[in-house]
Amino acid sequence: MATGTPLGVCISVLLISALLLLGIHSFPDDVYDSKYSTRIDGDINLGAVFSIHASKDGRCSDSIFGFRAIEYFEAVRFAISEINNSSDILSNITLGATILDDCFLASMALARAMQFMPEANRLHVTCNDSLCEDRKLPKFYDVVGVLGAYTSSLSIVVANVMTLFKIPQISHTATSDLLSDKKKFPYFLRMVPADQNQVKVIADVLQYFNWSYVSVVFSEGSYGQESEKKLKPLLRQIDICVAQSIELRDGMSEDDYDDVITSLRRFTTAKVVVLYADIRHTTFIMKAVKRTSASREFIWIGSDGLSVVLNDHLDMCKDIVGSLAVRPYSSTLPRFMTYMKTHLQARKFTKEERKKLKSFDQWFCFEGDESGTEVDEILDNSTMDRVDYIPKFAASYVVDAVYAFATALDAYIKDACPTARGKDVQKCINTETLLQYVKKVEYEGSIGKISFDQNGDVVGKLDVRQCQVVDGVPLHQNVGMWDMRTAMLNINETFLQWPRFTNGSEGLPHSVCAEPCSVGEIATFPRENCCWTCVICKDNEVTSSNSTQCQACDEFFWPDNQTRKSCLPLDPTYVRMSDPIAIVLFFFTLVGLSITTFVILFFHNFRKERIIRSSSRELSQMMLVGICAAYLLVFGFLTFPNNFSCYVNNVGFSLTFTLVYVPLLVKTNRIYRIFRAGKKTTVLPRCTSSSSQVVIVTGLLTFQVILVTVSTSFAPPRVTKSMPVRTEKLVELYCDMPLVGLLSSLSFNLVLVIICVFYAFKTRRLPDNYNESRYIAFCVDTTLLVWISFVPTYFTTSLAYYKVIILSIALIVNSSVCLLCLFIPKVYALYQQKQTSSGTQDRCYNPLNTTRKDTGICPNRFSNSDFFTSKSSFNMAEQTENHQTGNGTGLSKHVEIVLKPEPDSSPGNSELSVNCQ
């Protein structure tokens, strides 16, 4: 082999010399044992470092590491046999191989790599025979390329040496991302995608099934640690939270593995566990699952390490049904499967016997197996199909790796030395140049078109497989695929099978830290953990910053109900005519207004009747106008608020009460003064005429008008929009009546009512003919009670909507009380008078429930009254009545009041009679 520069020879000599100086223990003893190596001679040779035997106590053992080791060995033999028998590739050139066993030991892998040192085999020619025989120097082999090693950690050991020797290396199963660093490992290539692709697939699988809360278990060393470092940031980018990360170390006991399962159980909602471990650690953790009865508690998402273990121990699928494993995609080679079935049939190895196969010698004990010709001759084609055998997924990668070297060698030889044959071919091959040919190869392999990227990684696909149990039989079913060229994951959901978990749930499991926050909730992250808890925002707040913050809406805005992501303007609330309470108020207002209109028309129609004339007609008309205005004002409160209606409502509320109670006050004051003066004189008191009463009423009304004008000038009412409570969905549109103006007018009206109450009390025992005061007393007492209830209720109510309702009710109740107490009795009395015969009525006026004697003399209706003691009071009242009606000379009949004692009556029990002439 033409590394053949003097520098290369010098380096080799120096290394060998250093090894010799180290003495007998420079190489592990197993290096010298021929049962751990096999050689197939050819014109040009490949090297292979495979893990065939298991190790024990740091030494190679006699037991093999499962039937997989046999498959990889046979895959090399099969590929070399096909190439040597083909005229399309390496024509007239035989390819050979030296297969060395590293027994899963890094020290053995290093020693095996050293045995491929260029030019070192020349030392055997010159070295002392006794020195070589004393095993101080192992055999060295000239190779143009190296296959292996099996794991990433072992491949790194071999790759460091191959980089020093400048020999191309292709691993069939190593996936560590460290090996993609071409500055450190420029001569390393592989037939499987790097771990970073498996990491991407695992992340895509988690995202596909919406698993956002997972635990991670990984092996120490480059395979697990490097992948875990890449996985966690990738999961963070797609909002997947890692509950915990647990490292599996060499030398852990069964109790330590059991503690790992216990730790996983602590996070009850993390039902998915990402397992990125090598074959040994994966095997131990799967045994711990069964040992701790953790079957069907978790869904395991494993790397190719889990896939390899499940291929070798398919029964483990029963303990982790539904779990998924990612592995490089491979396709079974029918030619190789036929080859292996031929050998199995020849050896009569059943499936169970293959599982029991412990020694490499058991496989090679068949005579004539070295050439394979005898095997073909005894092959029974009729029974071959009954052989239960499917190659392991990596066996096809071994075949592809051999073909990659053969294809590159074929192109190299055709370019550099097309006429070379036999041993001369070895001399024209420069391994540095061969590397460039290997990187450029493109050929049809087991997975289709095979090529390498700039990092020496094959551009391929990855399988997603699931553990299933069908009719009691465990399966490792292919359910999806991830293509490196498109970086797209495709899952065939019809093939998926989910277990019934120990908690009773079925179907697609949920692995979430918490359920997604509902509308109007934000995620908070306590203890600097990516796991969240949901917190409800206030009613007036929207979620922002990816639902991690609550932000209050501006005043008069409210969050939208569907998403709580934006604020929408609120429609203001005010009393509408369509509201039920407004309809009720409207009805009673109409009824009151109708009755008031009827009374006004009634009084006008019968204005010449004595009852109407005697009720202070002008004052009554003013009061009726005030009552009517109060009813009409209710409509103003029930309309849409605007500046004009607000002004009218503010002024009207103050003046309507004044318009009712000022005339009532003047009227009660007049009655009181007349009958009080009647005790002493027959002369009418001053200012009892109708014109005087009107002037007094006008003066008091003017005072209220001035008061209202001044208050509204300094603090005018206006339409106001407010949001009383920012956390309540309510915006009010209302008339803001300034407190100063409202209190001043209310105080004035309240004073009027209190004075009316006083006069009503003082005149409570007037005679029936003039005893309108009892109705006035009832009216003002009821009004006072309404006001006592209204004032605190109004000022303690926070919502303007209800304030408007309270104002409207106060207007209706107050107006209705005045109407019923002061005017309806007169209407009823006049109606009764009209129903009585005109003769009787003319003879004696008796509108308010009095009785007559047949003697023609009206009975005493004042027998219980001690308010009067002389005839002058009645004459004064009659004169005042005539005066106020404008008919002092003949419109009223002469009433003579005679006090006559009844027969057999006791003193003080006389009857006061009225003779009507």
KEBAVO-818315 format. One record per residue (C-alpha): residue in one letter; chain; x, y, z. Coordinates in steps of 0.1 Angstrom, whole numbers. Example, Ala and Ser with C-alpha at 12.3 -4.5 7.8 and 13.67 -1.06 7.14 Angstrom:
residues 2
a,A,123,-45,78
s,A,137,-11,71
//
This chain:
residues 917
m,A,0,0,0
a,A,15,33,-10
t,A,13,54,21
g,A,48,45,13
t,A,64,78,20
p,A,95,78,41
l,A,77,99,67
g,A,49,72,70
v,A,75,45,74
c,A,93,65,100
i,A,61,71,120
s,A,52,35,120
v,A,87,24,131
l,A,86,50,160
l,A,52,38,172
i,A,62,1,171
s,A,94,9,189
a,A,75,27,216
l,A,52,-3,220
l,A,81,-27,223
l,A,96,-5,250
l,A,64,-8,270
g,A,68,-45,274
i,A,45,-74,274
h,A,14,-55,286
s,A,15,-30,257
f,A,-14,-50,241
p,A,-42,-69,258
d,A,-35,-106,259
d,A,-67,-113,239
v,A,-51,-96,209
y,A,-28,-126,204
d,A,-56,-152,206
s,A,-65,-163,171
k,A,-101,-171,180
y,A,-108,-133,182
s,A,-98,-127,146
t,A,-106,-140,112
r,A,-89,-133,79
i,A,-102,-136,42
d,A,-72,-131,19
g,A,-75,-110,-12
d,A,-54,-88,-36
i,A,-65,-58,-16
n,A,-79,-61,19
l,A,-103,-43,42
g,A,-100,-42,79
a,A,-130,-46,103
v,A,-133,-40,140
f,A,-165,-57,152
s,A,-179,-64,187
i,A,-184,-102,184
h,A,-177,-116,218
a,A,-189,-101,251
s,A,-164,-90,278
k,A,-160,-100,314
d,A,-138,-83,339
g,A,-121,-63,312
r,A,-113,-94,292
c,A,-129,-110,262
s,A,-151,-139,271
d,A,-160,-171,252
s,A,-197,-160,247
i,A,-208,-140,218
f,A,-229,-109,220
g,A,-261,-124,205
f,A,-267,-137,170
r,A,-262,-101,157
a,A,-225,-106,159
i,A,-227,-136,136
e,A,-248,-116,112
y,A,-223,-88,109
f,A,-195,-112,104
e,A,-214,-131,77
a,A,-225,-98,61
v,A,-188,-91,54
r,A,-182,-125,40
f,A,-214,-123,19
a,A,-205,-89,4
i,A,-169,-99,-4
s,A,-182,-131,-20
e,A,-206,-112,-42
i,A,-180,-86,-52
n,A,-154,-113,-60
n,A,-179,-132,-81
s,A,-190,-101,-100
s,A,-175,-89,-132
d,A,-190,-54,-128
i,A,-169,-43,-99
l,A,-132,-49,-92
s,A,-130,-72,-122
n,A,-101,-97,-120
i,A,-93,-83,-85
t,A,-102,-101,-53
l,A,-112,-83,-22
g,A,-103,-97,12
a,A,-109,-87,48
t,A,-93,-90,82
i,A,-120,-91,109
l,A,-109,-83,145
d,A,-129,-86,176
d,A,-129,-57,202
c,A,-151,-75,227
f,A,-169,-42,235
l,A,-137,-30,252
a,A,-121,4,244
s,A,-86,-10,251
m,A,-92,-39,226
a,A,-105,-14,201
l,A,-74,7,204
a,A,-52,-24,201
r,A,-71,-36,170
a,A,-68,-2,154
m,A,-31,-3,160
q,A,-29,-36,142
f,A,-38,-18,110
m,A,-7,4,112
p,A,7,8,77
e,A,41,-8,70
a,A,41,-24,104
n,A,38,-59,90
r,A,73,-54,76
l,A,86,-57,112
h,A,76,-93,113
v,A,102,-100,87
t,A,131,-85,106
c,A,120,-90,142
n,A,134,-117,164
d,A,113,-148,162
s,A,114,-154,199
l,A,103,-118,205
c,A,73,-123,181
e,A,65,-156,195
d,A,66,-143,231
r,A,36,-122,221
k,A,54,-89,226
l,A,44,-79,191
p,A,10,-88,176
k,A,2,-93,140
f,A,-2,-63,118
y,A,-23,-61,86
d,A,-21,-39,55
v,A,-56,-26,47
v,A,-69,1,25
g,A,-100,8,46
v,A,-116,-1,79
l,A,-151,-12,88
g,A,-166,-4,123
a,A,-166,-1,151
y,A,-200,-10,165
t,A,-207,17,190
s,A,-199,54,188
s,A,-175,54,217
l,A,-155,25,202
s,A,-156,42,168
i,A,-141,73,183
v,A,-112,53,196
v,A,-106,36,162
a,A,-112,69,143
n,A,-84,86,163
v,A,-59,60,152
m,A,-72,59,116
t,A,-68,97,114
l,A,-32,92,124
f,A,-27,65,99
k,A,-48,83,72
i,A,-69,52,65
p,A,-106,57,56
q,A,-130,43,81
i,A,-168,35,76
s,A,-189,26,106
h,A,-221,7,101
t,A,-238,18,134
a,A,-219,46,151
t,A,-241,77,153
s,A,-223,102,177
d,A,-223,137,165
l,A,-187,141,175
l,A,-177,119,146
s,A,-191,145,122
d,A,-163,169,132
k,A,-141,166,101
k,A,-113,186,118
k,A,-109,158,144
f,A,-120,129,123
p,A,-114,136,86
y,A,-111,100,76
f,A,-143,88,93
l,A,-176,81,74
r,A,-207,62,83
m,A,-236,43,68
v,A,-262,57,93
p,A,-274,92,100
a,A,-258,111,129
d,A,-274,114,163
q,A,-284,150,156
n,A,-309,136,131
q,A,-322,111,156
v,A,-326,140,180
k,A,-346,159,154
v,A,-368,129,149
i,A,-374,124,186
a,A,-383,161,189
d,A,-407,158,159
v,A,-423,127,173
l,A,-429,145,207
q,A,-443,175,189
y,A,-465,153,166
f,A,-482,137,195
n,A,-484,169,216
w,A,-463,155,244
s,A,-450,187,261
y,A,-437,173,294
v,A,-410,146,293
s,A,-382,131,313
v,A,-348,123,297
v,A,-326,94,305
f,A,-292,92,288
s,A,-259,73,289
e,A,-227,88,300
g,A,-202,92,273
s,A,-203,108,239
y,A,-233,89,226
g,A,-257,99,253
q,A,-243,132,267
e,A,-237,149,234
s,A,-272,139,222
e,A,-288,151,255
k,A,-270,185,251
k,A,-285,189,216
l,A,-319,175,226
k,A,-328,199,254
p,A,-323,232,235
l,A,-343,217,206
l,A,-371,208,229
r,A,-371,242,244
q,A,-375,258,210
i,A,-408,238,205
d,A,-421,245,240
i,A,-415,210,254
c,A,-406,209,290
v,A,-380,185,305
a,A,-391,174,339
q,A,-357,158,348
s,A,-326,145,332
i,A,-310,113,345
e,A,-276,100,335
l,A,-269,63,334
r,A,-233,55,344
d,A,-212,24,340
g,A,-211,2,371
m,A,-246,10,383
s,A,-262,-17,403
e,A,-298,-31,399
d,A,-308,-9,429
d,A,-295,22,411
y,A,-316,13,380
d,A,-346,8,402
d,A,-340,42,417
v,A,-341,57,382
i,A,-377,42,378
t,A,-386,56,412
s,A,-373,90,402
l,A,-394,89,369
r,A,-425,81,390
r,A,-421,113,410
f,A,-433,134,380
t,A,-467,118,376
t,A,-478,139,346
a,A,-445,132,326
k,A,-458,100,310
v,A,-432,101,282
v,A,-395,92,288
v,A,-369,100,262
l,A,-342,72,264
y,A,-309,80,247
a,A,-287,52,260
d,A,-263,26,246
i,A,-272,-10,243
r,A,-260,-21,278
h,A,-277,7,296
t,A,-309,3,276
t,A,-309,-34,285
f,A,-305,-28,322
i,A,-332,0,323
m,A,-356,-23,305
k,A,-350,-50,331
a,A,-356,-25,358
v,A,-390,-16,342
k,A,-401,-52,346
r,A,-385,-56,380
t,A,-402,-25,395
s,A,-436,-33,379
a,A,-434,-1,358
s,A,-449,-18,328
r,A,-474,4,309
e,A,-467,34,332
f,A,-446,52,306
i,A,-442,57,269
w,A,-405,53,261
i,A,-391,72,231
g,A,-358,56,224
s,A,-329,61,200
d,A,-314,33,179
g,A,-300,18,211
l,A,-335,9,222
s,A,-343,-4,187
v,A,-313,-27,188
v,A,-322,-41,222
l,A,-358,-47,212
n,A,-347,-65,181
d,A,-326,-89,202
h,A,-351,-92,231
l,A,-385,-87,215
d,A,-403,-100,246
m,A,-394,-67,263
c,A,-421,-51,241
k,A,-447,-66,263
d,A,-435,-44,292
i,A,-434,-11,271
v,A,-463,-15,248
g,A,-468,17,228
s,A,-432,29,232
l,A,-415,42,201
a,A,-379,38,189
v,A,-360,57,163
r,A,-334,39,142
p,A,-317,43,108
y,A,-339,30,81
s,A,-327,-2,65
s,A,-342,-26,40
t,A,-338,-63,42
l,A,-316,-76,14
p,A,-333,-106,-1
r,A,-299,-120,-13
f,A,-284,-118,21
m,A,-315,-133,37
t,A,-313,-162,13
y,A,-276,-166,21
m,A,-283,-167,58
k,A,-312,-191,55
t,A,-289,-214,35
h,A,-264,-215,63
l,A,-291,-218,90
q,A,-307,-246,71
a,A,-274,-263,66
r,A,-266,-261,104
k,A,-302,-269,113
f,A,-303,-238,136
t,A,-338,-231,147
k,A,-349,-197,161
e,A,-346,-210,196
e,A,-312,-225,190
r,A,-300,-192,176
k,A,-311,-176,209
k,A,-291,-201,228
l,A,-260,-196,206
k,A,-232,-186,230
s,A,-200,-195,212
f,A,-185,-183,180
d,A,-171,-218,176
q,A,-207,-233,175
w,A,-213,-214,142
f,A,-180,-225,126
c,A,-181,-261,137
f,A,-198,-270,104
e,A,-173,-286,81
g,A,-165,-269,49
d,A,-180,-236,59
e,A,-149,-216,50
s,A,-156,-218,13
g,A,-193,-220,14
t,A,-195,-244,-16
e,A,-205,-274,5
v,A,-232,-254,21
d,A,-247,-247,-13
e,A,-246,-283,-23
i,A,-266,-295,6
l,A,-292,-267,5
d,A,-327,-280,5
n,A,-347,-254,-14
s,A,-380,-269,-6
t,A,-375,-263,31
m,A,-355,-231,30
d,A,-387,-210,30
r,A,-397,-225,63
v,A,-366,-211,80
d,A,-378,-184,105
y,A,-352,-157,100
i,A,-352,-120,93
p,A,-318,-102,93
k,A,-311,-75,119
f,A,-314,-40,105
a,A,-277,-31,107
a,A,-266,-62,87
s,A,-275,-44,54
y,A,-254,-15,65
v,A,-224,-38,67
v,A,-230,-50,32
d,A,-234,-13,20
a,A,-202,-3,37
v,A,-182,-31,19
y,A,-198,-20,-14
a,A,-189,16,-7
f,A,-153,7,-4
a,A,-155,-17,-34
t,A,-171,10,-56
a,A,-146,36,-46
l,A,-117,11,-51
d,A,-131,2,-85
a,A,-132,39,-96
y,A,-98,46,-81
i,A,-81,16,-98
k,A,-96,24,-131
d,A,-83,59,-129
a,A,-49,52,-114
c,A,-37,18,-124
p,A,-62,0,-147
t,A,-37,-26,-157
a,A,-27,-36,-122
r,A,-35,-71,-111
g,A,-30,-93,-81
k,A,-7,-80,-54
d,A,4,-51,-76
v,A,-30,-34,-70
q,A,-21,-29,-33
k,A,9,-9,-42
c,A,-9,17,-64
i,A,-35,26,-38
n,A,-29,57,-17
t,A,-54,58,12
e,A,-55,96,13
t,A,-66,96,-23
l,A,-90,67,-17
l,A,-108,88,9
q,A,-118,113,-18
y,A,-132,85,-40
v,A,-152,71,-10
k,A,-167,105,-3
k,A,-179,108,-39
v,A,-194,74,-44
e,A,-230,70,-55
y,A,-245,36,-59
e,A,-277,17,-53
g,A,-276,1,-19
s,A,-301,-16,5
i,A,-318,17,12
g,A,-318,30,-24
k,A,-293,56,-37
i,A,-264,59,-12
s,A,-242,90,-10
f,A,-223,109,17
d,A,-227,145,27
q,A,-199,169,35
n,A,-195,154,70
g,A,-191,119,57
d,A,-226,110,69
v,A,-249,90,47
v,A,-279,108,34
g,A,-306,85,44
k,A,-338,80,63
l,A,-348,70,99
d,A,-375,46,109
v,A,-400,51,138
r,A,-410,18,152
q,A,-435,10,180
c,A,-438,-19,204
q,A,-470,-37,200
v,A,-487,-69,211
v,A,-510,-86,186
d,A,-528,-117,197
g,A,-502,-121,225
v,A,-473,-119,201
p,A,-449,-89,206
l,A,-440,-69,175
h,A,-417,-40,167
q,A,-439,-24,141
n,A,-428,3,116
v,A,-452,32,121
g,A,-434,61,105
m,A,-404,75,87
w,A,-382,106,87
d,A,-364,117,55
m,A,-331,136,59
r,A,-336,152,25
t,A,-369,168,34
a,A,-367,168,73
m,A,-403,157,73
l,A,-419,132,97
n,A,-446,109,83
i,A,-466,88,108
n,A,-491,61,97
e,A,-517,64,125
t,A,-536,34,113
f,A,-507,12,125
l,A,-504,28,160
q,A,-514,9,190
w,A,-517,24,225
p,A,-519,4,257
r,A,-542,5,286
f,A,-522,22,313
t,A,-521,13,350
n,A,-542,44,358
g,A,-570,30,336
s,A,-566,55,307
e,A,-566,43,271
g,A,-557,57,237
l,A,-531,83,230
p,A,-515,92,264
h,A,-512,127,276
s,A,-478,139,288
v,A,-482,175,298
c,A,-470,195,327
a,A,-505,210,329
e,A,-534,213,306
p,A,-533,242,282
c,A,-545,273,298
s,A,-580,282,290
v,A,-591,315,275
g,A,-584,343,299
e,A,-556,324,317
i,A,-518,328,316
a,A,-491,304,322
t,A,-467,311,351
f,A,-434,293,356
p,A,-426,288,393
r,A,-391,277,406
e,A,-375,286,372
n,A,-390,255,357
c,A,-405,254,322
c,A,-435,236,337
w,A,-464,261,342
t,A,-494,267,363
c,A,-524,285,350
v,A,-535,318,366
i,A,-568,334,358
c,A,-565,370,346
k,A,-589,396,359
d,A,-621,401,341
n,A,-609,433,324
e,A,-576,419,314
v,A,-564,403,282
t,A,-535,378,278
s,A,-504,390,261
s,A,-467,380,255
n,A,-477,345,244
s,A,-502,341,272
t,A,-477,348,299
q,A,-489,382,311
c,A,-522,398,319
q,A,-527,433,306
a,A,-557,455,316
c,A,-579,470,289
d,A,-582,507,288
e,A,-612,523,304
f,A,-645,517,285
f,A,-629,486,268
w,A,-634,450,276
p,A,-617,417,264
d,A,-633,398,236
n,A,-649,366,249
q,A,-636,343,223
t,A,-598,347,226
r,A,-592,373,254
k,A,-564,386,231
s,A,-578,420,222
c,A,-599,448,238
l,A,-632,459,223
p,A,-651,490,231
l,A,-681,485,254
d,A,-716,497,246
p,A,-727,521,273
t,A,-756,511,295
y,A,-785,534,302
v,A,-822,530,308
r,A,-839,520,276
m,A,-875,520,269
s,A,-872,483,261
d,A,-860,474,296
p,A,-886,456,317
i,A,-884,481,346
a,A,-887,510,321
i,A,-918,494,306
v,A,-933,492,341
l,A,-924,528,349
f,A,-938,539,315
f,A,-971,522,322
f,A,-976,538,356
t,A,-965,571,342
l,A,-991,569,315
v,A,-1018,559,340
g,A,-1009,588,363
l,A,-1007,612,335
s,A,-1041,601,322
i,A,-1056,605,356
t,A,-1041,639,360
t,A,-1054,650,327
f,A,-1088,637,336
v,A,-1087,656,369
i,A,-1076,688,351
l,A,-1105,685,327
f,A,-1129,676,354
f,A,-1119,706,375
h,A,-1122,728,345
n,A,-1156,715,335
f,A,-1170,718,371
r,A,-1151,749,380
k,A,-1183,768,391
e,A,-1193,740,415
r,A,-1190,749,452
i,A,-1166,721,460
i,A,-1142,732,433
r,A,-1145,768,442
s,A,-1139,761,479
s,A,-1106,741,472
s,A,-1085,772,463
r,A,-1089,768,426
e,A,-1058,787,416
l,A,-1035,768,439
s,A,-1051,735,429
q,A,-1044,743,393
m,A,-1008,750,401
m,A,-1005,718,419
l,A,-1021,699,390
v,A,-996,715,366
g,A,-967,704,389
i,A,-981,668,391
c,A,-985,667,353
a,A,-950,680,348
a,A,-936,654,373
y,A,-952,626,353
l,A,-939,640,320
l,A,-904,643,335
v,A,-903,606,339
f,A,-902,603,301
g,A,-872,625,301
f,A,-854,602,325
l,A,-862,572,303
t,A,-848,587,271
f,A,-813,585,257
p,A,-791,609,277
n,A,-779,641,260
n,A,-770,675,272
f,A,-804,690,266
s,A,-823,662,284
c,A,-798,663,312
y,A,-805,700,318
v,A,-842,695,316
n,A,-841,666,340
n,A,-820,684,365
v,A,-841,716,365
g,A,-874,698,362
f,A,-867,674,391
s,A,-862,704,414
l,A,-890,726,401
t,A,-918,699,398
f,A,-916,692,435
t,A,-916,729,443
l,A,-946,735,420
v,A,-966,709,440
y,A,-955,717,476
v,A,-954,755,475
p,A,-991,758,466
l,A,-998,731,492
l,A,-979,749,518
v,A,-996,782,511
k,A,-1030,765,512
t,A,-1024,748,545
n,A,-1010,780,559
r,A,-1042,799,549
i,A,-1065,774,564
y,A,-1046,774,596
r,A,-1045,811,599
i,A,-1082,815,591
f,A,-1094,792,618
r,A,-1068,803,643
a,A,-1079,839,638
g,A,-1115,829,641
k,A,-1111,823,678
k,A,-1106,860,684
t,A,-1122,880,656
t,A,-1145,879,626
v,A,-1120,899,605
l,A,-1102,878,579
p,A,-1064,875,583
r,A,-1042,893,559
c,A,-1031,877,526
t,A,-1058,851,524
s,A,-1073,862,491
s,A,-1066,842,459
s,A,-1044,869,444
s,A,-1023,870,476
q,A,-1019,833,476
v,A,-1008,833,439
v,A,-982,861,447
i,A,-968,841,477
v,A,-966,809,455
t,A,-949,829,427
g,A,-923,843,452
l,A,-914,810,466
l,A,-912,794,431
t,A,-890,823,420
f,A,-866,816,449
q,A,-863,780,438
v,A,-858,790,402
i,A,-830,814,412
l,A,-814,786,434
v,A,-815,762,405
t,A,-802,787,380
v,A,-772,796,402
s,A,-764,760,409
t,A,-766,749,373
s,A,-745,779,363
f,A,-716,769,385
a,A,-720,732,380
p,A,-741,724,349
p,A,-754,689,344
r,A,-737,670,316
v,A,-737,636,299
t,A,-711,614,315
k,A,-697,581,306
s,A,-681,562,334
m,A,-669,527,343
p,A,-677,524,381
v,A,-656,493,386
r,A,-628,486,362
t,A,-631,448,367
e,A,-668,448,358
k,A,-682,448,323
l,A,-702,479,327
v,A,-700,513,311
e,A,-727,538,321
l,A,-740,567,301
y,A,-760,590,324
c,A,-767,625,333
d,A,-744,637,359
m,A,-764,660,382
p,A,-739,680,404
l,A,-743,672,440
v,A,-743,708,452
g,A,-773,718,430
l,A,-792,686,438
l,A,-787,689,475
s,A,-797,726,476
s,A,-829,720,457
l,A,-837,689,476
s,A,-832,708,509
f,A,-855,735,499
n,A,-882,711,489
l,A,-877,691,520
v,A,-882,722,541
l,A,-915,728,522
v,A,-927,693,530
i,A,-917,696,567
i,A,-937,728,570
c,A,-966,712,553
v,A,-965,684,578
f,A,-965,709,606
y,A,-996,727,593
a,A,-1013,695,585
f,A,-1008,684,621
k,A,-1021,717,635
t,A,-1053,716,614
r,A,-1060,680,619
r,A,-1093,687,639
l,A,-1110,711,615
p,A,-1147,707,608
d,A,-1157,683,580
n,A,-1167,712,557
y,A,-1131,724,558
n,A,-1113,694,569
e,A,-1092,690,538
s,A,-1062,690,562
r,A,-1065,653,570
y,A,-1059,645,533
i,A,-1031,670,532
a,A,-1016,654,563
f,A,-1018,620,548
c,A,-1003,633,516
v,A,-973,651,532
d,A,-967,624,557
t,A,-965,599,529
t,A,-943,622,509
l,A,-920,627,538
l,A,-917,589,542
v,A,-909,586,505
w,A,-882,613,508
i,A,-867,597,539
s,A,-864,565,519
f,A,-854,581,486
v,A,-825,604,498
p,A,-803,577,514
t,A,-811,551,488
y,A,-802,575,460
f,A,-769,587,474
t,A,-758,552,484
t,A,-765,536,451
s,A,-734,533,430
l,A,-749,526,396
a,A,-763,554,376
y,A,-788,530,360
y,A,-806,525,394
k,A,-803,561,403
v,A,-824,570,373
i,A,-849,543,383
i,A,-850,557,418
l,A,-856,592,406
s,A,-884,580,383
i,A,-900,560,411
a,A,-898,590,434
l,A,-915,612,409
i,A,-943,587,402
v,A,-949,579,438
n,A,-949,615,450
s,A,-972,626,421
s,A,-996,597,426
v,A,-998,603,464
c,A,-1006,640,458
l,A,-1032,631,431
l,A,-1049,605,452
c,A,-1050,624,484
l,A,-1057,659,473
f,A,-1078,657,442
i,A,-1095,623,439
p,A,-1116,629,471
k,A,-1130,661,456
v,A,-1138,644,423
y,A,-1156,616,443
a,A,-1175,641,465
l,A,-1187,660,434
y,A,-1197,628,418
q,A,-1217,618,449
q,A,-1233,652,450
k,A,-1244,648,414
q,A,-1259,615,422
t,A,-1281,629,449
s,A,-1313,647,441
s,A,-1309,683,433
g,A,-1336,694,458
t,A,-1320,678,487
q,A,-1286,689,477
d,A,-1297,725,473
r,A,-1313,725,507
c,A,-1282,715,525
y,A,-1247,712,511
n,A,-1232,679,525
p,A,-1205,665,502
l,A,-1184,646,527
n,A,-1204,618,543
t,A,-1228,637,566
t,A,-1264,627,575
r,A,-1296,648,578
k,A,-1326,648,600
d,A,-1361,651,586
t,A,-1366,682,606
g,A,-1350,702,579
i,A,-1321,711,602
c,A,-1287,698,593
p,A,-1272,677,621
n,A,-1241,689,638
r,A,-1210,675,619
f,A,-1186,692,643
s,A,-1197,676,676
n,A,-1163,662,682
s,A,-1145,695,675
d,A,-1133,717,702
f,A,-1113,739,678
f,A,-1141,765,677
t,A,-1163,781,703
s,A,-1181,808,685
k,A,-1202,815,654
s,A,-1177,840,641
s,A,-1152,814,629
f,A,-1178,798,606
n,A,-1190,831,593
m,A,-1153,841,587
a,A,-1147,809,569
e,A,-1178,814,548
q,A,-1169,849,540
t,A,-1135,838,530
e,A,-1150,811,508
n,A,-1173,836,491
h,A,-1144,860,487
q,A,-1120,835,471
t,A,-1147,824,446
g,A,-1153,859,436
n,A,-1190,859,446
g,A,-1193,876,480
t,A,-1229,889,476
g,A,-1251,862,463
l,A,-1234,832,449
s,A,-1233,815,483
k,A,-1263,810,505
h,A,-1264,824,540
v,A,-1254,799,565
e,A,-1265,805,601
i,A,-1248,783,626
v,A,-1270,778,657
l,A,-1258,760,687
k,A,-1288,741,702
p,A,-1286,718,732
e,A,-1303,685,726
p,A,-1330,673,750
d,A,-1316,653,778
s,A,-1282,661,767
s,A,-1255,666,791
p,A,-1235,698,792
g,A,-1208,700,766
n,A,-1227,675,744
s,A,-1247,700,724
e,A,-1254,697,687
l,A,-1242,724,662
s,A,-1268,728,635
v,A,-1268,747,603
n,A,-1300,762,589
c,A,-1299,765,552
q,A,-1321,793,539
//
